[in-house]
Amino acid sequence: MTPPTTTRRAFLGSVAAGGLAASAGCLGALGFSRQSAWRDPPLVEDRPEAVYVPAVTEGMGTYGRTTAGRYGVALTYSYPHRFWTLSGADLTKTVVEADDDVHLMVSLWDTDTGRVLPLNSGVTIEIRNGNGLVTQEVAYPMLSQTMGLHYGSNYVLDGEGEYEARVQVGGVSLRRTGAYAGAFESPATARIDFAFDTQELHEVSLSRPENAGERGAVAPMEMEGVPVGRAPAVESLPGQHLGRGTAGDAVFEVFVLDTEDDRFGSDPYLYVSARTPHNGIVLPMMGLAATLRRDGGSVWESALSSGLDSEIGYHYGASMPGVREGDEVVIETTVPPQVARHDGYETAFLEMGEVSIQA
């Protein structure tokens, strides 16, 4: 058997040297072939409709980090690999094309609070070299167990050499409150120079977890000064914690702020902090609605709007009449998270029913 952690170069080198002949049966069982070992690694069979440990996980390298106004920006890379995009409720697999050279990822955060910024305004990566524009592609908002919440895609380059990445961030249209009020209104561009070296890319680690297919997740890779996108700890969030519920394997932490906290208006404010299980990564770009039930009837209902708050982080909320003891708060997902997913997340957060919280 090949070791549980290796590199693409070592793996392909052993294939070329015939050194894996004794383990060919093992590789076949895992779904590897000599031609597609790194481009199309195996998927777990009978995947649960939940977050699960992938058959293969990939490391990453860093090309650089910089700032653009209040935006912190890091550019990282890994092998080109498959991912799934979501349009409404339709999941589509994006495969690695023959000319894809690298999977580029952008981490984006607020330098004042250190929080990741899940933006619905779009992030574009433009790649240039000495000859001019090489490629320009929208980077999908993505969930990855090892890389957290980021923006990325597979990119075609013009061979090895020196490049400049221009990361273009659109202005934020989300409601912003607290220290975020008035921030992130204008587009910004961050520039990071990098050298593409296939040998360096081949040194990125590949791992095959022994518990592949089980419900769970591998831990994100931590980079100093670069957040992975975890939602705030429940105990740090303001207001009355009404309770926790799960839907489609997503975790909903439901709170209500009283009228003493007036940054959301003069009425109580119901909000939901949604995150992945296991790693607690923010789940953005959902459609949520809430209903308040009392004495067997509905007394209030509303869509919950996405918002960015410097204390709460990314959340879904609405002003409401207030909650009494014995009330039932029902959270309904009208649109699942519109983010792309790497292996381990593609079967979760799709069919999402209601969450009922008893106050």
C-alpha positions as CSV (number, residue, x, y, z in Angstrom):
1,M,0.0,0.0,0.0
2,T,1.2,3.6,-0.6
3,P,1.6,5.7,2.5
4,P,-1.4,7.6,3.8
5,T,0.3,10.9,3.0
6,T,2.4,11.5,-0.1
7,T,3.0,14.1,-2.8
8,R,1.7,14.0,-6.4
9,R,5.3,14.0,-7.7
10,A,6.3,11.0,-5.5
11,F,3.1,9.2,-6.5
12,L,3.5,9.7,-10.2
13,G,7.3,9.0,-9.9
14,S,6.5,5.6,-8.3
15,V,4.0,4.9,-11.1
16,A,6.6,5.7,-13.8
17,A,9.2,3.5,-12.1
18,G,6.8,0.6,-11.8
19,G,7.2,0.8,-8.0
20,L,3.5,0.4,-7.4
21,A,3.1,-2.9,-9.1
22,A,2.7,-4.7,-5.9
23,S,0.0,-2.3,-4.8
24,A,-2.0,-2.2,-8.1
25,G,-4.9,-4.0,-6.5
26,C,-5.0,-1.5,-3.7
27,L,-5.0,1.4,-6.1
28,G,-7.7,-0.2,-8.2
29,A,-9.8,-0.6,-5.1
30,L,-9.3,3.1,-4.3
31,G,-10.3,4.1,-7.9
32,F,-6.9,5.3,-9.0
33,S,-5.6,4.7,-12.5
34,R,-2.1,5.6,-13.9
35,Q,-3.5,8.3,-16.2
36,S,-5.9,10.0,-13.8
37,A,-4.4,9.4,-10.3
38,W,-4.1,13.1,-9.6
39,R,-6.7,14.6,-11.8
40,D,-9.7,12.4,-10.7
41,P,-9.0,10.8,-7.3
42,P,-11.5,8.3,-6.0
43,L,-14.8,9.3,-4.4
44,V,-16.2,7.5,-1.5
45,E,-18.9,4.9,-2.4
46,D,-22.3,5.2,-0.8
47,R,-21.6,8.7,0.4
48,P,-24.0,9.9,3.2
49,E,-26.3,12.8,2.6
50,A,-24.2,14.7,5.1
51,V,-20.7,16.0,5.7
52,Y,-18.2,13.1,5.4
53,V,-14.5,12.4,5.4
54,P,-13.3,12.4,1.8
55,A,-11.3,9.5,0.2
56,V,-8.4,11.9,-0.6
57,T,-7.5,15.3,0.8
58,E,-5.1,17.7,-0.7
59,G,-2.8,20.2,1.0
60,M,-2.0,23.6,-0.3
61,G,0.8,26.1,-0.8
62,T,0.9,29.9,-0.4
63,Y,1.8,32.3,-3.2
64,G,1.4,35.4,-1.1
65,R,-0.8,37.8,1.0
66,T,-1.5,41.5,0.9
67,T,-4.1,44.1,1.7
68,A,-6.4,46.3,-0.3
69,G,-8.0,48.9,2.0
70,R,-9.6,46.9,4.8
71,Y,-9.5,43.7,2.8
72,G,-6.9,41.1,3.8
73,V,-6.1,38.8,0.8
74,A,-4.2,35.6,0.6
75,L,-3.5,33.7,-2.6
76,T,-3.0,29.9,-2.2
77,Y,-2.8,27.0,-4.6
78,S,-3.2,23.3,-4.9
79,Y,-3.7,20.7,-7.7
80,P,-6.4,21.2,-10.2
81,H,-9.3,19.2,-8.8
82,R,-13.0,18.6,-9.2
83,F,-15.7,20.6,-7.3
84,W,-19.4,21.0,-7.4
85,T,-21.4,24.2,-8.0
86,L,-24.9,24.8,-6.9
87,S,-27.6,26.8,-8.9
88,G,-30.8,26.9,-6.9
89,A,-31.1,23.2,-5.9
90,D,-29.2,21.8,-8.9
91,L,-25.7,20.4,-8.2
92,T,-23.2,20.3,-11.1
93,K,-19.9,18.6,-11.0
94,T,-17.0,20.5,-12.5
95,V,-14.3,18.2,-13.7
96,V,-10.6,18.9,-14.3
97,E,-9.9,19.7,-17.9
98,A,-6.7,18.5,-19.6
99,D,-5.2,22.0,-19.8
100,D,-5.9,23.0,-16.2
101,D,-2.6,23.9,-14.5
102,V,-3.5,24.9,-10.9
103,H,-6.4,25.4,-8.5
104,L,-6.1,29.0,-7.2
105,M,-7.8,30.1,-4.0
106,V,-8.3,33.5,-2.4
107,S,-9.0,33.9,1.3
108,L,-10.7,37.2,2.0
109,W,-11.1,38.8,5.4
110,D,-11.5,42.1,7.3
111,T,-8.2,43.3,8.6
112,D,-9.9,45.1,11.5
113,T,-11.9,42.2,13.0
114,G,-10.1,39.2,11.4
115,R,-13.4,37.8,10.1
116,V,-13.7,36.1,6.8
117,L,-16.0,38.0,4.4
118,P,-18.5,35.8,2.5
119,L,-19.4,38.2,-0.3
120,N,-22.2,37.9,-2.8
121,S,-20.7,40.7,-5.0
122,G,-18.1,38.5,-6.7
123,V,-14.4,37.9,-6.7
124,T,-12.4,37.6,-9.9
125,I,-8.8,36.4,-10.4
126,E,-7.1,38.0,-13.3
127,I,-3.7,36.4,-14.2
128,R,-1.1,38.4,-16.2
129,N,2.5,37.8,-17.3
130,G,5.1,39.7,-19.3
131,N,3.0,39.1,-22.5
132,G,-0.2,40.6,-21.0
133,L,-3.5,39.0,-19.9
134,V,-3.3,35.2,-19.6
135,T,-6.7,34.4,-18.1
136,Q,-9.5,36.1,-16.1
137,E,-12.1,34.0,-14.3
138,V,-14.7,34.5,-11.6
139,A,-13.6,32.6,-8.5
140,Y,-16.5,30.6,-6.9
141,P,-17.2,31.0,-3.2
142,M,-16.3,27.5,-2.0
143,L,-16.4,25.2,1.0
144,S,-13.4,22.9,1.6
145,Q,-12.7,20.9,4.7
146,T,-8.9,21.6,4.5
147,M,-9.1,25.1,3.0
148,G,-12.2,26.5,4.8
149,L,-14.4,29.1,3.1
150,H,-12.6,30.7,0.1
151,Y,-13.0,31.7,-3.5
152,G,-11.4,29.5,-6.2
153,S,-11.4,27.6,-9.4
154,N,-9.1,25.7,-11.7
155,Y,-6.9,28.0,-13.9
156,V,-5.0,27.6,-17.2
157,L,-1.6,29.3,-17.2
158,D,1.0,29.9,-19.9
159,G,3.6,27.5,-18.7
160,E,6.1,27.9,-15.9
161,G,7.3,31.4,-15.0
162,E,6.5,34.7,-13.3
163,Y,2.9,35.9,-13.0
164,E,0.8,38.6,-11.4
165,A,-2.6,37.8,-9.9
166,R,-5.0,40.7,-9.7
167,V,-7.8,39.8,-7.2
168,Q,-10.8,42.0,-7.9
169,V,-13.4,42.3,-5.1
170,G,-16.8,43.9,-5.8
171,G,-18.4,46.3,-3.4
172,V,-20.6,44.7,-0.7
173,S,-24.3,44.9,-1.0
174,L,-25.2,43.1,2.2
175,R,-26.5,45.0,5.2
176,R,-23.6,46.0,7.3
177,T,-23.9,47.0,11.0
178,G,-21.7,47.7,14.0
179,A,-18.1,48.5,12.9
180,Y,-18.9,47.3,9.4
181,A,-21.4,50.1,8.8
182,G,-20.3,52.1,5.8
183,A,-17.4,49.7,5.1
184,F,-16.6,47.6,2.0
185,E,-18.8,49.8,-0.3
186,S,-16.2,50.3,-3.1
187,P,-14.6,47.6,-5.3
188,A,-10.9,46.9,-4.5
189,T,-8.1,45.2,-6.3
190,A,-5.2,43.3,-4.7
191,R,-2.0,42.4,-6.6
192,I,0.1,39.4,-5.7
193,D,3.2,38.3,-7.8
194,F,3.9,34.6,-7.9
195,A,6.0,32.1,-9.8
196,F,4.4,29.0,-11.2
197,D,6.6,25.9,-10.8
198,T,5.2,22.5,-11.5
199,Q,7.8,20.8,-9.3
200,E,6.7,23.0,-6.4
201,L,3.1,22.1,-7.1
202,H,3.9,18.4,-7.2
203,E,5.2,18.7,-3.6
204,V,1.8,19.6,-2.2
205,S,0.7,16.7,0.0
206,L,-2.0,14.2,-0.7
207,S,-3.6,12.2,2.1
208,R,-6.0,9.3,2.3
209,P,-7.8,9.3,5.6
210,E,-8.4,5.8,7.1
211,N,-11.9,6.8,8.1
212,A,-12.9,7.9,4.6
213,G,-16.7,7.8,4.1
214,E,-17.6,8.3,7.8
215,R,-19.7,11.2,8.9
216,G,-17.2,13.8,10.1
217,A,-14.6,16.2,8.6
218,V,-10.8,16.6,8.5
219,A,-9.5,19.8,10.3
220,P,-8.8,22.9,8.2
221,M,-5.2,23.8,7.5
222,E,-4.2,26.7,9.7
223,M,-2.2,29.6,8.1
224,E,-0.8,32.2,10.5
225,G,-2.9,35.4,10.1
226,V,-5.3,33.9,7.5
227,P,-8.7,32.9,9.0
228,V,-10.4,29.8,7.6
229,G,-13.9,31.2,8.0
230,R,-15.2,29.7,11.3
231,A,-18.4,31.2,12.6
232,P,-18.1,33.0,16.0
233,A,-18.2,30.8,19.1
234,V,-21.8,30.5,20.4
235,E,-20.8,31.8,23.8
236,S,-19.4,35.0,22.3
237,L,-22.6,35.9,20.4
238,P,-24.9,38.6,21.9
239,G,-28.5,38.2,22.8
240,Q,-30.7,35.4,24.1
241,H,-29.7,32.0,22.7
242,L,-33.0,30.4,21.9
243,G,-31.4,27.1,20.8
244,R,-29.7,25.0,18.2
245,G,-31.2,23.0,15.4
246,T,-29.9,21.1,12.3
247,A,-31.2,20.8,8.8
248,G,-29.5,19.1,5.9
249,D,-26.5,18.6,8.3
250,A,-26.2,22.4,8.7
251,V,-26.2,23.8,12.2
252,F,-28.4,26.8,13.0
253,E,-27.7,28.8,16.2
254,V,-30.8,30.9,16.8
255,F,-30.7,34.2,18.9
256,V,-32.8,37.2,19.7
257,L,-31.5,40.6,20.6
258,D,-33.7,42.8,22.8
259,T,-34.4,46.5,22.1
260,E,-31.5,47.7,24.2
261,D,-29.2,46.7,21.3
262,D,-30.5,49.3,18.7
263,R,-28.1,48.9,15.8
264,F,-30.8,46.7,14.1
265,G,-33.6,49.1,14.9
266,S,-36.1,49.7,17.8
267,D,-37.6,46.2,17.7
268,P,-36.1,42.9,18.9
269,Y,-33.9,41.2,16.3
270,L,-34.0,37.5,15.5
271,Y,-30.9,36.2,13.9
272,V,-29.5,32.9,12.8
273,S,-25.8,32.0,12.8
274,A,-25.4,29.1,10.4
275,R,-22.3,26.9,10.2
276,T,-21.0,23.5,9.1
277,P,-20.9,20.7,11.7
278,H,-17.5,19.5,13.0
279,N,-15.5,22.5,11.8
280,G,-18.0,25.3,12.3
281,I,-17.4,27.1,9.0
282,V,-19.8,29.8,8.1
283,L,-22.6,28.8,5.7
284,P,-23.4,31.8,3.6
285,M,-25.8,32.7,0.7
286,M,-28.8,30.8,1.9
287,G,-32.5,31.9,1.7
288,L,-34.1,31.6,5.2
289,A,-37.5,32.4,6.5
290,A,-38.8,32.5,10.1
291,T,-42.2,32.0,11.7
292,L,-43.2,32.7,15.3
293,R,-45.9,30.4,16.6
294,R,-47.8,31.0,19.7
295,D,-50.8,29.1,21.2
296,G,-51.1,27.0,18.1
297,G,-51.1,29.9,15.6
298,S,-48.7,32.0,13.7
299,V,-48.2,35.5,15.0
300,W,-45.3,36.7,12.8
301,E,-43.4,35.5,9.8
302,S,-40.6,37.1,7.6
303,A,-37.8,36.3,5.3
304,L,-34.4,36.6,7.0
305,S,-31.9,38.9,5.3
306,S,-28.2,38.2,5.0
307,G,-26.0,40.6,6.9
308,L,-22.5,41.4,8.1
309,D,-22.1,42.5,11.7
310,S,-18.7,43.1,13.4
311,E,-19.8,41.2,16.5
312,I,-22.2,38.6,15.1
313,G,-20.4,38.1,11.7
314,Y,-22.3,36.8,8.7
315,H,-25.8,36.0,9.7
316,Y,-29.5,36.0,8.7
317,G,-31.9,38.2,10.6
318,A,-35.1,40.3,10.8
319,S,-36.8,42.6,13.3
320,M,-39.7,40.9,15.1
321,P,-42.3,41.6,17.8
322,G,-40.4,39.6,20.5
323,V,-40.4,36.1,21.9
324,R,-42.3,34.8,24.9
325,E,-41.6,31.7,27.0
326,G,-43.3,28.8,25.3
327,D,-43.2,30.3,21.8
328,E,-42.0,28.2,18.9
329,V,-39.6,29.7,16.3
330,V,-39.5,27.8,13.0
331,I,-36.6,28.4,10.6
332,E,-37.2,27.3,7.0
333,T,-34.5,27.1,4.3
334,T,-36.0,28.4,1.1
335,V,-32.7,28.3,-0.9
336,P,-29.7,26.0,0.1
337,P,-26.2,27.6,0.4
338,Q,-25.2,28.8,-3.0
339,V,-21.6,27.9,-2.6
340,A,-19.4,25.5,-4.5
341,R,-18.2,22.4,-2.6
342,H,-15.1,20.3,-2.5
343,D,-15.2,16.5,-1.7
344,G,-16.9,15.9,1.6
345,Y,-19.4,18.7,1.4
346,E,-21.1,18.0,-1.9
347,T,-23.8,15.8,-0.5
348,A,-24.6,18.0,2.5
349,F,-26.7,21.2,2.8
350,L,-29.0,20.3,-0.1
351,E,-32.3,18.9,1.1
352,M,-33.0,21.1,4.1
353,G,-36.2,20.9,6.1
354,E,-37.5,23.1,8.9
355,V,-35.8,23.7,12.2
356,S,-38.0,24.2,15.2
357,I,-36.8,26.0,18.4
358,Q,-38.9,26.1,21.6
359,A,-38.3,29.3,23.5
